[in-house]
Amino acid sequence: MRNTWNQLPKIIQGGMGAKISGWPLARAVSKLGQQGTVSGVALERIMALMLQLGDQGGHLRRALSHFPFPHIAEKVLSAFSPKNEDEPKRIFRGTPVFTIRPSELLISLTICANFAFIWLAKEDNPNPVSINYLEKLAMPHIYAITGAMLADVDFITMGAGIPLQIPAVLEDIAAGVTASYRVPVIGKNISDYTMSFNPEQFFGEKLPPLKKPGFIPIISSNLLANIFMTKLPPGSVQGFVVERPTAGGHNAPPRKTLFNEQGEPVYGPKDLVEYWQIAEHGLPFYIGGSCGTPEQLQWALFVGANGIQAGSIFALSNESDMDPIIKSTIREQGYLKTLKVKTDARVSPTGFPFKLAQLEGTISDPLVYNTRKRVCDQGVLTTLYERPDGSIGYRCGSEPLTDYLRKGGNVEDTIGRACLCNGLIAATGLQAKSSYEAPIVTLGDNTDFLQHLMGNPSDCYSAEMAINYLLGQA
């Protein structure tokens, strides 16, 4: 099994947003000898949109022509490909939403989407590629990971929770047996619900030989490292990414709940990581969060890490799938040092703090937020709860208030929330639904690298330039 690094990279490219870390970026970074990462968030919804928009370049169809179960790929293509040239301009078909009993079409779509993005990242590329998932988005995991493994993914990275179940899932899928995942349910009588999937029964034939990818949890404390090393069998974890609260996307909440005058969570001494203790576990580890400079890379090596995880520097590179207008705006403001990034404690329905780039016309703009229509039509971040009759329901703090309260939710959980699903997808330039949500743009705190990679506020740079800069070769 090729689930260890033959030659450890010094840079892991972060798995940012929804599609920001797409296959072109992951492929570019990987081919340059570092670890490229595909964002695995909502790939089933992203691929359905891309197919209905005509599959520009034919990349998804090319990838699915290599899917080992053609009847499954054909089902997905038939359901989501436009019937004629004008159809993408007129209407989007509804994409199924995840529940504890997903439809066969949604399972097929999820598997094919994760396969396609990893296959494209690895096309003519012998170097390792990883895929990043959020533990909080639990319902798709067993299907998404199956698709990624069918495409020979090398590593799974995962944060936004404590993903202790993942090693067993990887083991079971590689063995072709039933994989299970417990998803949390809020209620007096239900503590969780177990979703199960037998890929060979679903496909109707045996799986091709699969390798088990390496597993790299994304953690924020020494305590979490200890939990993984003591709760899991030896060999379950191949390394760690230790993410600081200055990283983009979701952050771990501070150990002590304090807020500054801007309403941002305050991190204190209890949130600091003792890196020497991480090193004592004997596994490779990488430090993320404001690590987009060669000085930070050298510091990480000095404290015992094997390198850094860098996100924002790649999110703003030419190869990322961020909307070009949004990207150029951020690069200009970052270069001029006028860009502001806020750690918003309320915007994410997950309850985790979330980094928001403060940009006019996006969800961070008070005028945009206050005049928006509350929406939850993607269902990626729903919370499962027990209904009075004992069945399982689904609610989200970003949905219309009357709907959320009718489902037994508390009004406090809706204040300041936004639809991350639609907003993050919109930040790539894809428009998910007619029920529009403004773009949500996430970024890390530090963009000092822009002054080194750009010659003027209108300039741009490639992933290769970013890597050379981080390695001190620019």
N, C-alpha and C positions, 0 to 999 in steps of 0.2 A: 504494500500500500504506500502511495506517495503522499503521506500526510504529515511530513516533516520538511522543514526547509533544508535543502542541501547547502545553500549559501544564504545566510540570513540577510534579508534586505535591511537597509537603514531607514527606509521610509515606507510606512503603510499609508496609502491614500484613503482618507475617510470616506464612509458611505453616506453622503449627504442628501438630505431632503427626500423627495419622491422624484426619481429620474435625474436629478442634478448629477449624481454619480451614475451616469448611464454606461452602456457598454463601450462607446467610443473613448471615454475618459479612462475607464478601467483598462481597456486594451492598450491604450497609449502608455500608461504608467507601467503596466506589466511588461510590455515589450522593451522598456528602457531599464529593466532589471530590478524595479521596485515592486511592491505589492499593490496591484490595482484592485479596487473594490467596486462592485456593483451595488447600488442601493436596492434592497429587496422589498422596499415598502410599496405596497399596493400595485405590484407589477401586473396583476391580473387586470386591473382597471386601466392602467396605462396602456397595456398592449391592446385592449379592446378599443380604446380611443384611437391609437395609432393605426390599427387595421381599418377602422371606419373612415379615417382621414386619407386612406389610400396606400398606406405602407410605403412612404416615400423612400425610393432607392431599392425597394423590394427586399430589405434586409430580413424582416421577420419571416417572410415566406421562404427565403433562402435557408434560414436557420431551421424552420419547421420541416423543410424537405429532408432534414437529417434526423428528425425525431424518430425514435425506434418503434413507435406504434402509430403508423400512418393514419389509421382510422380515427384516432383521437385528434390528431392535428387537423385532419380534414373537417371534423365536426366543429372545431373552433374557427377555422377559416370560413366555413360555410355560414356560421352564425354571425360573424362580425365583419366580413368583407363587404364593401358596397356592391350592390347589384349593377350599378351603372356609374358613369363618371359624375353625374350630377348629384347623386345621393349624399355624399359627404357634406355638401353645402346645405342640405335641407334638414336632415334629421339624424340624431343618434339613437340607436337602439338601446334599450335599457340593459345594463349589465347586472347580473344577479348580485345580491348582497349576501355577505357571509352570515350564516346562522350555525347552530351546532349540528344541523343536518343540511349541509350545502347540497345544491343540485349537482347532478352529474356534469352538466355543462360548466358550472363554476369550478368544479374540481379539475376538469379538463383544461379550462382556460388558465387556471392558476399554475398547474404543472407545466403547460406549454410556455407560458410567459417566463417563468423562471428558467426553464430550459433554454429558451431563445436568447435571453439576455446574456447568460453565461456562455452559451455556444458562440455567440458573436464576439464576446470579449476574448475568447480563447482561439478564435479562428486564425490559423497560421501563426499561432503564438504558443511556444512551448513553456513559457514562464507561468508561475502561479497566479491565480485569480481567486479573490474571495468575494463572498456576498454578505451583506450586512442586513440583519433583521432586528426588529424591536421585540423584546420578549412580551411587552404589553399587548402587542397585536397577535394574540395567541391562536385564534381560530384557523388561520391559513397555514400554520407552520408545517404540519405533517405533509401537506400537499406541495407547498412551495419548496421545501427542502428536497422532496422527491424529484421535482423538476430540475433543480440545480445539480443534484447528484447524477441524474441521467446525462447531464452535460459535462460531467467530470470536474465539478467545482473542487478547488483545492482546500479552501478554508471557509468556515462559517464564523463570522464575528457577530456578537449580539450583546446589546445592553438594554437600557430602559427596563430594568427588572433584574431578577436573579435566575437565569436560565439553567437551572440544575437538571432539567429534563432532557436537554438537547443531546448529550452523549448517548443516551439510550435510544433516542430517535435515530441518530446516525447509524448506530449499530444495527437496529432492526431493519431499516431501509436497505442497508448494504447487504443484509442477509436475506432480503426478500420476504420477510415475515411482517405481521401486523405491527404497525407503529401506533403509539398512543400518546396523547398530550392532554393534560388536565388544564382546563380553562377556569378561571375564577368566576364564581357566581355569588352575588350579594343576596343574602337571605338567611332566615332563621333555621331552615331545614336543609338547605343546600349549601355546602361549602365550596364545591367545585363540580365540574362536569368533565368527563373524560371523552374526548373525541378519538376515534380509531380509524385506521386506514390500512387496508391490505392492498398494496399496489398490484400484485399478481392477479388477485381476484378482479380488480378494477379493469386492468388491461386485457384480461382474458388469456394471458400467457406469461411465461417466466420473464423476469427482468434480465437484461444483459448483465454481465459481470460489472459490479460497481465497486469503486474504491470508497473507503470511508474518509471523508475530508477531515482535516484538523479543526479543532474547536478553540476559538480565542474569545473568551468573555471580555466584555468592556466593563471595567469596574471603576470605582471612585474612592476606595478605601482599603486599608490593610485588612479590615474585618471581612470584606467580601472575598479577598484573595484567600484568606484562611478558610472561609466557608467552602469554597470550591475545592480546596486541597484536602479538606477533612471529610466532606460529605460525599465525594465522588470517588470511584475506584481509581487506583493509580493509572496514569496514562490517558485519562479522560480529557485532560486539558493540555493543549500544546503551547500555550503562552497566554499573556494578558495584554490588553491595552488599558493603561491607567489614565483615565480622562479627568482633567481638571475642570473646575466650574467656568473657566473662560472659553471652553469649547463651544462651537455652534450647536444648534439643534436642542434636544432635551438635555438638561443637566440634572444630576442627582440633587435632591433638596438638601439644604444645610442641616447639620446635626442639631443645631439650635435655631429655632424659628425667630429670626430677626429681619427687619426690613429697613432700608434707608429711606430718605425723604422722597425718592422717586418711586417707591414701592417695590424696589428690587430686593430679592433675598440677599442677606449678608452672610458671607462665609467667614468662619473664624478658625482659631487654632485647632479645634477638634476635627476640622475638615481637611487638615494637611495630611499628606501621605508620607510615611517613612519608607523611602524607596529601598533602603538597605534591607528592610524586612521583606519586601517583594522579591528582591534578588535572592534571598535565602531559600526560596522555594525551588530554585534551580531551573526555572523555566525562562525562556526569552520573554521580555516585556518591553512595551513601547509606551511613551508618554504622549498624551494628546492634550490640546488646549493651549492656544497661543504659542505653538511650536513652529511657526512658519518662517524661521530664520536659521542661517547656519550656526549662529551662536547658541540657539536653543537646542539644535541637534548635538552640538559638542557638549553642552551642559547635560543633556540626557545621557550621553555616553559616559560622562564623568561620574554621574550618580549611579551607574550600574545598569542602565537600560541598554537594550540592543539598538534603539533608535527612537524615532518619533512617529506618531500618527499625525498627519497634516491634512486639514480639510479645506479651510477657506482659500488657501493659496491655489488649490486645484479647482474649487468651485468657481473661481473667477478666471480660470484659464480658457483658452479658445476651445478646448475639447469638451468642456462641461456642457450639459444640456440646459443650463439656465437661460431664460429668455434673453436674447441678445440686447434688447433695450435696457432691461433691468441690469444686466451684467455691466454694460458700458456706464450706466449711471453710478453703480456702486464703485466701479474702478475709478471713475473721475472723482467722486467724493472722497474715496479712500486715499487717493493720491494727493488731494488737496487738504487732507486731514479734517474734512468737515463731516465725515460719516459718523453717525452715532448708532451704537448697538445697545439695546436694552434687554436685560434679563427679566422677562415678563412672567410673573408668578401665576397669572390667571388664564392666559390665552389658550393654553393647551387643555383639551378635555381629559387628558391623562392625569392631570394634577401635578405633573412634573414642571419645574421652571423651564422656560423655553426662550431661546435667544431670538430677538426680532431686530432686523435692520430697520432703522427708522427712515422710511422712504415715502415721499408724497405719492398718493394714489394706491398705496398698498394698505393692508389691514392695520398697520401701525399708525396710519394717519387717522387722528380722532374723527375727522369729518367723514371719512370712508367708513370707519367702524360704526359710528353712531347712526348712519343712514342705511346700513346694510340690512338685508332681510335674513333673519336667522334660518339656517338650513342644516340638514343632515340627510343627504341622499346618497352618500357613498358607503357609509356604515363601517368604515375601517376601524374607527376608534370607539365603537359602541362598548358600553359596559353591560355585562349580563346581570340580570337580577331575577329574583324569585317573585312571580306573581302570586296573588292571594290564593289561586287555585292550585299552586304548586308547580305550574309550568314556568318556563324560562322566557323572560322578555328582554328587550334590548332598548337602551336609552343612551343619549349623549347630551352633555351639557351645552352643546352648540345648537341643538335642535330648537324649534319654536317652543317658547316657554310653556304654553298651554299643554303641548304634547308631553313635555318633560314632567310637569307636575301631575298630569293624568297618570303617568307611569310610576308615581310614587317618589319622584325625585325631589330634592330640596332646592328651593329657589337660590340659596347661597351658591350652589354648585354651577349655576348658569352665569353668574356675574363675570363679565370680562371674557367669556369664552368665545372662540371662533372656530369655524370649520377648517381644521388643518388639512383634511383630506382634499377638499376642493382648492384651498388656498395654496398648498404646496404644489399641487399639479399645475395650477394656473401660473406659478412662478417659472414653469418651464415653457410657457407659451401655449400649452394644450388647454383647451377649454372643455371642462368635464361635462357640464350640463347647461341647460338653459337657465337653471336657477343659479345665477352667477355668484361667485365669491371672489373678492379681490385677491390678488396675489399675496401670499405670506412668504416673506424672504427671511431665511435664517442664515446667520453668519457668526463666526467667532469674534471675540472682543478685539483682536489685534490684526490690523491690515498694514503694518509697517513694511511688509515685503513689497508693496506696490511701488514705493519710491525707488526700489532697487531693480525691479523688473520692467518698469515703464519709463520711457523718456519724457513723456508729457501726459497731461490728463486724458488725452484721447487715444493713448497708445494701448496696445494689447500684448499678450504673451502666450506662449505655448506651455503645455505640460512639461516638455523637455527643458525649456528655459527654467521653469520652476524647480525641477529636480537638480539641474546643474547649479542653480543658486543655492539650494539647501545643502548640497554636497560640497560647496565651496569651490565649484569648478567654473563659475560664471566669469 
